Amino acid sequence: MSSARPVAESSVLGDKRSLLTLADEARRDEERVEKYGGDDPEDPPPQADTKAPAGEVKVQPVQAEPDPNLVTWSPGELDNPNNWSRRYKWFVTLLNSFMLLNVTFASSAPTAGAHAVAEALHSSNEISYLITALFLFGYVVGPIFWGPGSEMFGRRPVVILTMTCHTLLHLGQSRAPNMQTLLITRFLGGFFASGPLNNAGGVLADTWDALDRGPATSVMFTCIFIGPALGPLVGGFVVSSYLGWRWVFWVMMIFAATCAICAILFFPETYTPVLLAKKARRLRKADPVANKDLYAESERHPWTLHSLLERTLFRPFIMLSEELILVLVTLYLSVVYGIIYALFQIIPFVFARTRHFTVSQTGLIFIGVGTGCTLGAGVNYLFSRHYPRLMKTWRGFPPPEERLLAAMAAGPLLVIGIFWLGWTGNYESVPWYVPMLSTIPIGMAVNMLFMSFLSYLVDTYLMYAASAFAANTMIRSGFAAAFPLFTTQMFEGMGTNWAATLLGLLAAALAPIPFLFYKYGARIRQNSHFAPCLDLKIAKTLAEERAAAGGEKQEV
């Protein structure tokens, strides 16, 4: 017994040091996420240090005393977005979602009148497909500017500027005398419309903690996907009426102006570094003598153009070249996003050409997509109900692979929906409601895949999640812009059934990705330079605790 006791004491001491190290690392990562809005200003070291030599205990350096002149949040301070009331957080979330609904609605609404536009402006139908494609190419370019802009000036100025310019550009679209003018203003419209989209995730991270963020995220993503489905529905009725195709852009402008006015009047600043800088300036102004040395972190270490470009442009593509998880998730979501925008050509082909629906009747088919997206949000919530329990068990950092359950169900569902649409839509003898019902599982699968995979990226990369999102957004927007350019020709040349088969096989080839990550994701993350892998460190600590507890029982 006497010889066993020093070993047991050493084991307990090691466990305590390990717990202290883990708690300090978790606290540091949480602070970095909170301070920098979900992204860290510095790159990780060239080689991630995830394993210590056997028998060696890693001890964190002693933390320096906090600077009394550094302005931070006081406990319970209402200027801190994390301390806003739940009701006000939901108001900001719904206002943000309303703007997302508008900018995604604008991406697809003109598709209903594309042929009418081509005829009126003496252009070909192929050129008219650029009306949607160039708007989406604006989504690719916009984040390069609005990401740094929101970190230098805050969320609110970027949202107000981009929504105002997006609104005014509808004047050029509604009154365009030729196709060139329309296409240029559409590209610029997408460029500015990407501002609210680029800020959406940051606003959620600024206001909601990880445990309560799920329902707000569901609402936001539902609006993002209902918007494109709502566009052809509204646009179809406007084009079919006496108003004509130009009034599609007037309706879009009225909607955008409403959102811009609401943003100007009610949208608050949520970005912590900007709010703390304002607080520091306010305190210095209130008492110039006593508070002259007070400063905010962003004032002492302001962003430079190089550091911002490093974070928002260079690092996303560095991650895309090194991170297998990010590459495969981006590939999958890019194809899914492209399929969503391909539907704006597929559904008119199936229902207008084959079944001779009118433009307004064809637009009604998109109700199925919107219904599916809404149902998908509910199903995703059911798949994530166990997450609060996991948060407690895993001390705030459960395995990211737990986010993939909805994607594992959604992958096969998307394949079924595509084959269903293609093979029932190919034959006029099949009742119209049969292919129409296929859009519901497609909408469900799209929403579930996006919510599941993007949550997986957040939990995998933590403070580097914003860079991962930037890479994902630019690549998938490029895919979405390209799909409408060849979809009609593909369905004309191959036939609805075989063209849909090609898309279905592509979706089937990608469907195993969430299953592979669920099984091998932890092993892949161990070799990542950007994934903190706190869950693996917590698992090791929990195992050591169980071993120590077992040793103590055995000793007794």
C-alpha positions in Angstrom: 0.0 0.0 0.0 2.8 2.4 0.9 4.4 2.0 -2.5 1.2 2.6 -4.4 0.3 5.9 -2.7 3.0 8.2 -4.3 2.0 6.9 -7.8 -1.7 7.6 -7.0 -0.9 11.1 -5.7 1.2 11.8 -8.8 -1.7 10.6 -11.0 -4.1 12.9 -9.2 -1.7 15.8 -9.5 -1.3 15.2 -13.2 -5.0 15.1 -13.6 -5.4 18.4 -11.8 -2.7 20.0 -14.0 -4.3 18.5 -17.1 -7.7 20.0 -16.1 -6.2 23.4 -15.4 -4.5 23.3 -18.8 -7.7 22.3 -20.6 -9.8 24.9 -18.7 -7.3 27.6 -19.6 -7.2 26.6 -23.2 -11.0 26.4 -23.5 -11.3 29.8 -21.8 -8.7 31.3 -24.1 -10.4 30.0 -27.2 -13.8 31.3 -26.0 -12.3 34.7 -25.4 -10.7 34.8 -28.9 -14.1 33.8 -30.5 -15.9 36.5 -28.5 -13.3 39.2 -29.1 -12.8 38.7 -32.8 -16.4 37.8 -33.8 -15.6 34.2 -34.6 -12.2 34.6 -36.2 -8.7 35.0 -34.9 -6.4 37.6 -36.4 -3.3 35.4 -36.3 -2.6 32.2 -38.2 -1.9 29.0 -36.2 1.7 27.8 -35.9 3.0 25.8 -38.9 2.7 22.6 -37.0 -0.2 22.1 -34.6 1.1 20.9 -31.2 -1.6 18.4 -30.3 0.6 15.8 -28.5 3.0 16.2 -25.7 5.9 13.8 -25.1 5.0 10.8 -23.0 5.2 11.5 -19.3 5.5 15.3 -19.8 2.9 17.6 -18.4 2.2 20.8 -20.5 1.9 23.7 -18.1 0.5 27.0 -19.5 2.6 30.1 -18.8 1.4 32.3 -16.0 -1.1 34.9 -17.2 -0.1 38.5 -17.0 -2.1 40.8 -14.7 -5.0 42.4 -16.7 -4.4 46.0 -17.8 -6.6 48.3 -15.7 -6.8 50.8 -18.6 -8.1 48.2 -21.1 -11.8 48.8 -21.6 -13.9 45.6 -21.4 -17.5 44.6 -20.6 -18.7 44.9 -17.0 -20.8 42.0 -15.7 -24.4 42.5 -16.9 -23.6 45.5 -19.0 -26.6 46.1 -21.4 -24.4 47.5 -24.2 -22.9 44.0 -24.5 -25.0 42.1 -27.1 -24.7 38.9 -25.1 -26.6 40.6 -22.3 -29.5 41.9 -24.4 -32.9 40.5 -23.5 -34.1 37.4 -25.3 -36.9 39.4 -26.8 -34.6 42.0 -28.3 -32.2 39.3 -29.6 -35.1 37.8 -31.4 -36.0 41.2 -32.8 -32.5 41.7 -34.2 -32.5 38.1 -35.5 -35.8 38.5 -37.3 -34.8 41.9 -38.8 -31.6 40.3 -40.0 -33.6 37.4 -41.5 -36.0 39.8 -43.2 -33.0 41.3 -45.0 -31.7 37.9 -46.0 -35.1 37.0 -47.3 -35.0 40.1 -49.5 -31.5 39.7 -51.0 -32.1 36.0 -51.8 -35.5 36.9 -53.2 -33.8 39.4 -55.5 -31.5 36.7 -56.8 -34.3 34.7 -58.4 -37.3 36.9 -58.9 -36.3 38.0 -62.5 -36.1 34.4 -63.7 -39.9 34.3 -64.2 -39.6 37.0 -66.8 -36.2 36.2 -68.4 -37.7 35.3 -71.8 -39.9 38.4 -71.8 -36.8 40.5 -70.9 -34.8 38.9 -73.8 -37.6 39.6 -76.2 -38.1 43.2 -75.1 -34.4 44.1 -75.1 -33.7 42.2 -78.4 -31.4 39.6 -76.8 -31.1 35.8 -76.9 -32.5 33.5 -74.2 -29.0 32.3 -73.4 -27.9 35.9 -72.6 -31.0 36.3 -70.4 -29.7 33.5 -68.1 -26.9 36.0 -67.1 -29.6 38.0 -65.2 -29.3 35.4 -62.5 -25.7 34.3 -63.0 -24.2 37.8 -62.7 -26.2 38.6 -59.6 -24.6 35.5 -58.0 -21.2 36.4 -59.3 -21.7 39.5 -57.2 -22.0 37.2 -54.2 -18.5 35.9 -55.0 -16.8 39.3 -55.1 -18.7 41.1 -52.3 -17.3 39.2 -49.3 -13.8 40.4 -50.2 -15.0 43.9 -49.3 -17.7 43.5 -46.8 -15.8 41.1 -44.5 -13.0 43.6 -43.8 -15.5 46.4 -43.8 -17.6 45.0 -41.0 -14.4 44.5 -38.9 -13.1 48.0 -39.5 -16.4 49.9 -39.2 -18.9 47.5 -37.7 -21.9 45.5 -38.8 -24.4 48.4 -38.9 -22.6 50.7 -41.3 -22.0 47.8 -43.8 -25.6 46.7 -43.6 -27.0 50.2 -44.1 -24.5 51.0 -47.0 -25.1 47.8 -48.8 -28.9 47.7 -48.4 -29.2 51.3 -49.6 -27.0 50.7 -52.7 -28.8 47.4 -53.4 -32.1 49.3 -53.3 -31.0 52.2 -55.5 -29.6 49.8 -58.1 -33.1 48.5 -58.9 -33.7 51.9 -60.7 -31.1 50.9 -63.3 -32.7 47.4 -63.6 -36.3 48.5 -63.9 -35.5 51.3 -66.4 -32.7 49.5 -68.3 -32.8 50.5 -72.0 -30.7 47.6 -73.1 -29.4 44.2 -71.8 -25.9 45.6 -71.1 -27.3 48.1 -68.6 -29.5 45.4 -66.9 -26.6 43.0 -66.6 -24.2 45.5 -65.1 -26.7 46.7 -62.5 -27.6 43.1 -61.7 -24.0 42.3 -61.0 -23.6 45.4 -58.8 -26.9 44.5 -57.1 -25.5 41.1 -56.1 -22.3 42.7 -55.1 -24.1 44.9 -52.5 -26.7 42.3 -51.6 -23.9 40.0 -50.4 -23.3 42.5 -47.5 -26.2 41.3 -45.3 -25.4 37.7 -46.2 -21.8 38.2 -45.3 -22.7 39.7 -41.9 -25.5 37.3 -41.0 -23.4 34.6 -39.3 -21.4 37.3 -37.4 -24.6 38.9 -36.1 -25.8 35.6 -34.8 -22.4 34.9 -33.1 -22.4 38.4 -31.6 -25.7 38.1 -30.0 -26.4 34.5 -29.2 -24.3 32.0 -27.2 -23.6 28.6 -28.7 -26.3 26.8 -26.6 -29.2 29.1 -27.6 -28.1 29.8 -31.2 -29.8 26.8 -32.8 -33.4 28.2 -33.2 -32.1 31.5 -34.4 -29.8 29.8 -36.9 -32.8 27.7 -38.2 -34.9 30.8 -38.8 -32.0 32.6 -40.6 -31.3 29.6 -43.0 -35.0 29.1 -43.6 -35.3 32.7 -44.9 -32.1 32.3 -47.0 -33.7 29.4 -48.9 -37.3 30.6 -48.9 -36.1 33.7 -50.6 -35.0 32.1 -53.9 -38.2 29.9 -53.9 -40.4 33.0 -53.3 -38.8 34.9 -56.2 -40.2 33.0 -59.2 -43.6 32.7 -57.4 -44.0 36.5 -57.1 -42.2 37.3 -60.3 -44.5 34.9 -62.3 -47.7 36.6 -61.2 -46.2 40.1 -61.9 -45.0 39.1 -65.4 -48.3 37.5 -66.2 -50.3 40.6 -65.2 -50.8 43.8 -67.1 -47.8 45.3 -65.3 -45.1 43.5 -67.3 -41.6 42.4 -66.6 -40.3 45.8 -65.5 -42.6 45.8 -62.5 -40.8 42.7 -61.2 -37.8 45.1 -60.5 -40.1 47.8 -59.0 -41.6 45.2 -56.6 -38.0 44.1 -55.7 -37.1 47.8 -55.1 -40.2 48.4 -52.8 -39.2 45.3 -50.8 -35.6 46.3 -50.6 -36.4 49.9 -49.6 -38.6 48.6 -46.8 -35.7 46.5 -45.5 -33.2 49.4 -45.9 -35.5 51.8 -43.9 -35.9 49.2 -41.2 -32.1 48.7 -41.0 -31.5 52.5 -40.8 -34.1 52.9 -38.0 -33.7 49.7 -36.0 -30.6 47.7 -36.8 -28.1 48.0 -33.9 -24.3 47.6 -33.9 -23.4 44.1 -32.6 -19.7 43.7 -33.2 -17.8 43.7 -29.9 -14.5 45.4 -30.9 -16.4 48.3 -32.4 -18.7 48.6 -29.4 -15.8 48.6 -27.0 -14.0 51.3 -29.0 -17.1 53.4 -28.8 -17.3 52.8 -25.0 -13.6 53.8 -24.6 -14.2 57.1 -26.6 -17.3 57.8 -24.5 -15.5 57.3 -21.2 -12.5 59.5 -22.4 -14.9 62.2 -23.4 -16.9 62.1 -20.2 -13.7 62.6 -18.1 -10.7 63.6 -20.2 -8.4 63.8 -17.2 -9.2 60.7 -15.2 -9.9 58.5 -18.3 -7.2 59.7 -20.7 -5.3 56.4 -20.6 -8.3 54.2 -21.2 -8.3 52.3 -24.5 -10.0 49.5 -26.3 -8.2 46.5 -27.8 -9.0 47.5 -31.4 -7.6 51.0 -30.7 -4.2 49.7 -29.5 -4.0 47.1 -32.2 -6.0 48.4 -35.2 -6.6 46.3 -38.2 -4.3 46.9 -41.2 -5.2 46.4 -44.8 -2.7 43.5 -45.0 -4.0 41.7 -41.9 -7.6 42.1 -43.1 -6.8 40.8 -46.6 -4.9 37.9 -44.9 -7.9 36.9 -42.9 -10.7 37.5 -45.5 -9.0 36.6 -48.8 -5.7 34.7 -48.4 -6.4 32.6 -45.4 -9.7 31.2 -46.7 -7.9 29.8 -49.8 -5.0 28.6 -47.7 -7.5 26.6 -45.6 -9.2 25.4 -48.8 -5.9 24.1 -50.0 -5.0 22.3 -46.7 -8.2 21.3 -45.0 -9.8 18.1 -46.3 -12.9 18.7 -44.3 -13.4 22.2 -45.7 -12.7 21.0 -49.3 -15.3 18.2 -49.2 -17.9 20.2 -47.4 -17.5 23.1 -49.8 -17.7 20.7 -52.8 -20.9 19.2 -51.5 -22.6 22.5 -50.6 -21.5 24.0 -53.9 -23.2 21.3 -55.9 -26.3 21.6 -53.7 -26.4 25.3 -54.0 -26.0 25.0 -57.8 -28.9 22.5 -57.9 -31.1 25.0 -56.1 -30.5 27.7 -58.8 -30.7 25.1 -61.6 -34.3 24.5 -60.4 -35.1 28.0 -61.9 -34.5 26.4 -65.3 -35.6 22.8 -64.5 -39.1 23.6 -63.1 -40.1 25.8 -66.1 -38.7 23.1 -68.4 -40.8 20.4 -66.7 -44.0 22.3 -66.2 -44.1 25.1 -68.8 -42.7 23.2 -71.8 -43.9 19.7 -71.0 -47.2 20.5 -69.4 -47.8 23.9 -70.9 -48.2 25.8 -67.6 -48.4 29.5 -67.6 -45.7 31.6 -66.1 -47.7 32.3 -62.9 -48.7 28.6 -62.6 -45.1 27.6 -63.0 -44.2 30.0 -60.2 -46.6 28.2 -57.9 -44.6 25.1 -58.1 -41.9 26.7 -56.0 -44.3 26.6 -53.0 -43.0 23.0 -52.7 -39.4 24.1 -52.4 -40.3 26.7 -49.7 -42.4 24.2 -47.8 -39.6 21.7 -47.9 -37.1 24.3 -46.6 -39.4 25.1 -43.7 -39.9 21.4 -42.9 -36.1 20.9 -43.1 -35.5 23.5 -40.4 -37.9 21.6 -38.1 -36.3 18.2 -38.8 -32.8 19.7 -38.2 -34.0 21.0 -34.8 -35.2 17.5 -33.9 -31.8 16.1 -34.8 -30.1 18.6 -32.5 -32.3 18.2 -29.5 -29.6 16.1 -27.7 -27.0 18.9 -28.1 -27.6 20.7 -24.7 -27.0 17.4 -23.0 -23.8 16.9 -25.0 -22.6 20.4 -24.1 -22.7 19.5 -20.4 -21.1 16.1 -20.9 -18.3 17.5 -23.0 -17.8 20.7 -21.0 -18.9 23.0 -23.7 -17.1 21.4 -26.7 -18.8 18.2 -27.9 -17.5 16.4 -31.0 -18.3 18.4 -34.1 -19.4 15.2 -35.9 -22.6 15.2 -33.8 -23.7 18.0 -36.1 -23.8 15.7 -39.1 -26.8 13.6 -38.2 -29.2 15.7 -40.2 -26.8 15.7 -43.2 -26.6 11.9 -43.1 -30.4 11.8 -43.5 -30.5 14.6 -46.0 -28.0 13.2 -48.5 -30.1 10.2 -49.6 -33.3 12.4 -49.4 -31.8 14.8 -52.0 -31.0 11.9 -54.4 -34.5 10.6 -54.1 -36.0 14.0 -54.8 -33.9 14.6 -57.9 -34.7 11.2 -59.4 -38.4 11.7 -58.5 -38.5 15.1 -60.2 -36.6 13.9 -63.3 -38.4 10.7 -64.1 -41.9 11.8 -63.2 -41.5 15.2 -64.8 -40.3 13.7 -68.1 -43.7 12.3 -69.1 -46.7 14.5 -69.7 -49.0 11.5 -68.8 -47.9 11.7 -65.2 -50.2 14.1 -63.2 -48.5 17.4 -62.5 -48.7 17.1 -58.8 -46.4 14.0 -58.8 -43.3 15.9 -59.9 -44.4 18.9 -57.9 -44.4 16.9 -54.7 -40.7 16.0 -55.4 -39.7 19.6 -54.7 -40.6 19.1 -51.0 -37.9 16.5 -50.2 -35.4 18.6 -52.3 -36.1 21.7 -50.3 -35.9 19.7 -47.0 -32.6 18.1 -48.0 -31.1 21.5 -49.0 -31.9 23.1 -45.7 -30.8 20.2 -43.6 -27.5 19.8 -45.5 -26.6 23.5 -45.2 -27.5 23.8 -41.5 -25.8 20.6 -40.6 -22.6 21.2 -42.5 -22.2 24.9 -41.6 -22.7 24.1 -38.0 -20.0 21.4 -38.4 -17.6 23.9 -39.8 -18.2 26.3 -36.9 -17.6 23.6 -34.3 -14.6 22.2 -36.2 -12.7 25.5 -36.7 -14.0 27.7 -33.9 -12.1 31.0 -34.2 -11.2 30.2 -37.8 -14.8 29.5 -38.8 -15.2 32.9 -40.5 -12.4 32.1 -42.8 -13.9 28.7 -43.6 -17.2 30.4 -44.3 -15.6 32.9 -46.6 -14.0 30.2 -48.7 -17.3 28.2 -48.7 -19.4 31.2 -49.7 -17.2 32.3 -52.6 -16.9 28.9 -54.1 -20.5 27.8 -53.8 -21.8 31.2 -55.1 -19.6 30.6 -58.2 -21.2 27.2 -58.6 -24.6 28.6 -58.3 -23.8 31.3 -60.9 -22.6 28.7 -63.3 -25.4 26.1 -63.1 -28.2 28.3 -64.7 -25.9 28.9 -67.7 -26.0 25.3 -68.9 -29.0 23.7 -67.2 -31.5 24.4 -70.0 -29.2 23.1 -72.7 -28.4 20.0 -70.7 -32.1 19.2 -70.2 -32.9 19.9 -73.8 -30.0 17.7 -75.1 -30.3 14.8 -72.6 -33.9 14.8 -71.8 -35.4 15.5 -68.4 -35.0 12.0 -67.1 -31.4 11.5 -68.0 -30.3 15.0 -67.1 -31.9 14.6 -63.7 -30.2 11.2 -63.5 -26.8 12.8 -64.0 -27.5 15.3 -61.2 -28.9 12.5 -59.0 -25.7 10.4 -59.5 -23.6 13.4 -58.6 -25.6 13.9 -55.4 -25.3 10.2 -54.7 -21.5 10.3 -55.1 -21.3 13.1 -52.5 -23.9 11.6 -50.1 -21.4 9.4 -48.2 -19.3 12.5 -47.1 -21.2 13.1 -43.8 -21.0 9.3 -43.0 -17.2 9.3 -43.6 -16.7 12.4 -41.5 -18.9 11.0 -38.7 -16.5 8.0 -38.6 -13.1 9.4 -39.5 -13.6 13.2 -38.8 -11.8 13.1 -35.4 -8.8 11.4 -37.1 -8.7 14.0 -39.9 -9.0 16.9 -37.4 -6.0 15.6 -35.5 -3.8 16.5 -38.4 -5.3 19.9 -39.1 -3.5 23.2 -38.4 -6.7 25.1 -38.0 -9.0 22.8 -36.0 -8.4 23.2 -32.2 -9.8 19.7 -31.5 -10.8 20.6 -27.9 -13.2 17.7 -27.8 -10.3 15.2 -28.3 -8.4 16.9 -25.4 -11.6 16.7 -23.3 -12.0 13.0 -24.1 -8.5 12.4 -23.0 -9.1 14.2 -19.7 -12.3 12.4 -19.1 -10.5 9.1 -19.7 -7.8 10.1 -17.2 -10.4 11.1 -14.6 -12.2 7.7 -15.0 -8.8 5.9 -14.7 -7.9 7.9 -11.6 -11.3 7.2 -10.1 -10.9 3.5 -10.8 -7.4 3.5 -9.3 -8.7 5.2 -6.1 -11.5 2.6 -5.7 -9.0 -0.2 -6.3 -6.7 1.3 -3.7 -9.5 1.5 -1.1 
